[in-house]
Amino acid sequence: MTDAVAPILEVSDLCSGYGALQVLFNVSFDVRPGEVVALMGSNGAGKTTTLRTITGQLKVLHGRVRLYDDDVTGMAPEALVRRGVALVPEGRGMLRDLSVAQNLELGAYTVSDRSKIAEAFERAYSTFPILAERREQKAGTLSGGQQQMLAIGRALMSNPGLLLVDEASLGLSPVMTETAFDLISQANRDAGVSVLIVEQNVLALDLAHRAYVLERGQVVDVAEGAAVRTMQGRLRQAYLGSGH
């Protein structure tokens, strides 16, 4: 990736928080076309707050969020979806009693053209064939890995240019965590979607083109290319603890 490529998402000097409690302090980063960017940090570092602020769920105290060079600071989540952003929320957020197909269709709620919805189903099923096999199965009966696949597939139904993934590894075993990260990498590679993944599991660095580290609401470390791979040791010791 080169600096000459205009970013899809550009976050500049972002400050935000909850009521009187400021959590983010001048956070800046960007995501360029075709990239997977990891925003790393321990619990309480400000990762989810950053996503909530980007997607208009929290008020921006200072700074700017730009999408495709348009100022979208404070824009409502649905409006961002219409502009090509999709979110895989923490905990996957699926409706367990609905079928795989019904959950997928919920991801296309901003799409009114039935032919485009049909294309979205075809795209999701071709990317993740197991979802086609289980299309009538209730989402709650899927394995953890299949549920993660469904969550990503549902996000791709709106044909986004940018996928935001919040703590994909949360509550998953090491094997399922690896599967989840493989699925995100596959979506980036096969569906051509750029990805911002917020994580505390250092294995997320294996799929990242660039990585930023948040500590106490501030960016304290940045790596790109080959340097991302060498970041794991620093993170284990300095930010995330040796247990991750």
Residue pairs with C-beta under 8 A, 6 or more apart in sequence:
1 32
1 34
1 35
1 209
1 210
1 224
5 32
5 33
6 32
6 33
6 69
7 30
7 31
7 32
7 66
8 31
8 32
8 33
8 67
8 68
8 161
8 162
8 194
9 30
9 31
9 54
9 65
9 66
9 67
9 162
9 194
9 196
10 30
10 64
10 65
10 66
10 67
10 69
11 27
11 28
11 29
11 30
11 50
11 54
11 63
11 64
11 65
11 66
12 28
12 63
12 64
12 65
12 66
13 26
13 27
13 28
13 62
13 63
13 64
14 24
14 26
14 27
14 28
14 50
14 53
14 54
14 60
14 62
14 63
14 64
14 65
15 22
15 24
15 25
15 26
15 27
15 60
15 61
15 62
15 63
16 22
16 23
16 24
16 49
16 50
16 52
16 53
16 58
16 59
16 60
16 61
17 23
17 24
17 49
17 58
17 61
18 49
18 58
22 61
22 217
23 46
23 49
23 217
24 46
24 49
24 50
24 53
24 217
24 218
25 216
25 217
25 218
26 62
26 63
26 218
27 46
27 50
27 63
27 214
27 217
27 218
27 219
28 63
28 219
29 37
29 39
29 212
29 219
29 222
30 37
31 37
31 162
31 194
31 195
31 196
32 194
33 161
33 194
34 188
34 192
34 194
35 188
35 194
35 195
35 209
35 210
36 184
36 185
36 188
36 194
36 195
36 197
36 207
36 208
36 209
37 194
37 195
37 196
37 197
37 208
37 209
37 210
37 211
37 212
38 197
38 198
38 199
38 204
38 205
38 207
38 208
38 210
38 211
38 212
38 228
39 47
39 50
39 196
39 197
39 198
39 199
39 211
39 212
39 214
40 47
40 198
40 199
40 200
40 202
40 204
40 205
40 211
40 212
40 213
40 214
40 231
40 235
40 239
40 240
41 47
41 198
41 200
41 213
41 214
41 215
41 239
41 240
42 200
42 215
42 239
42 240
42 241
43 200
45 200
45 214
45 215
45 216
45 217
45 239
46 214
46 216
46 217
46 218
47 166
47 167
47 198
47 199
47 200
47 214
48 90
48 166
48 167
48 198
49 58
49 217
50 198
50 214
51 87
51 164
51 166
51 196
51 198
52 58
53 59
53 60
53 65
54 65
54 164
55 77
55 80
55 85
55 87
55 164
56 74
56 75
56 76
56 77
56 79
56 80
57 77
59 74
60 73
60 74
63 73
64 71
64 73
65 71
65 72
65 73
65 74
65 75
66 72
66 73
67 80
67 83
67 84
67 85
67 162
68 83
68 84
68 161
70 83
72 79
72 80
72 83
75 83
77 87
78 110
81 110
81 158
81 160
82 110
84 158
84 159
84 160
84 161
84 162
85 160
85 161
85 162
85 164
86 107
86 155
86 156
86 158
86 160
86 162
86 163
86 164
87 155
87 163
87 164
87 165
87 166
88 151
88 152
88 155
88 163
88 164
88 165
88 166
88 168
89 151
89 166
90 166
90 167
90 170
91 170
91 171
92 147
92 148
92 150
92 151
93 151
94 103
94 139
94 140
94 147
94 150
94 151
94 154
95 102
95 103
95 106
95 139
96 138
96 139
96 140
97 138
97 139
97 140
98 106
98 138
98 139
99 135
99 136
99 137
99 138
99 139
100 131
100 134
100 135
100 136
100 137
100 139
100 142
100 150
101 121
101 135
101 136
103 139
103 150
103 154
104 120
104 121
104 124
104 131
104 135
104 150
104 153
104 154
104 157
105 117
105 121
105 157
106 154
106 157
107 120
107 153
107 154
107 155
107 156
107 157
107 158
108 116
108 117
108 120
108 157
108 158
110 158
111 117
111 120
111 157
111 158
111 159
116 159
117 157
120 156
120 157
120 158
120 159
121 157
123 156
123 159
123 191
124 131
124 153
124 154
124 156
124 157
125 131
125 132
125 135
127 153
127 156
127 186
127 187
127 190
127 191
128 149
128 150
128 152
128 153
128 183
130 146
130 149
131 146
131 149
131 150
131 153
134 142
134 146
139 147
139 150
142 150
144 171
144 172
144 173
144 176
145 176
145 179
145 180
145 183
148 168
148 172
148 176
148 179
148 180
148 183
149 183
152 163
152 165
152 183
152 184
152 187
155 163
156 163
156 187
156 191
156 193
160 193
161 193
161 194
162 193
162 194
162 195
162 196
163 184
163 187
163 188
163 193
163 194
163 195
163 196
164 195
164 196
164 198
165 184
165 195
165 196
165 197
165 198
166 198
167 198
167 199
167 200
168 177
168 180
168 181
168 184
168 197
168 199
168 204
169 177
169 180
169 181
169 199
169 200
169 201
169 203
169 204
172 179
172 180
177 201
177 203
178 203
181 203
181 204
181 206
181 207
184 195
184 197
184 207
185 207
187 193
187 195
188 194
188 195
188 207
197 204
197 207
197 208
200 240
200 244
201 240
201 244
202 231
202 232
202 235
202 236
202 240
202 244
205 211
205 228
205 229
205 231
205 232
205 235
206 229
208 228
209 224
209 225
209 228
210 222
210 223
210 224
210 225
210 228
211 221
211 222
211 223
211 224
211 228
211 231
212 219
212 221
212 222
213 219
213 220
213 221
213 222
213 231
213 235
213 239
214 220
215 239
220 239
221 231
221 234
221 239
223 230
223 231
236 242
236 244
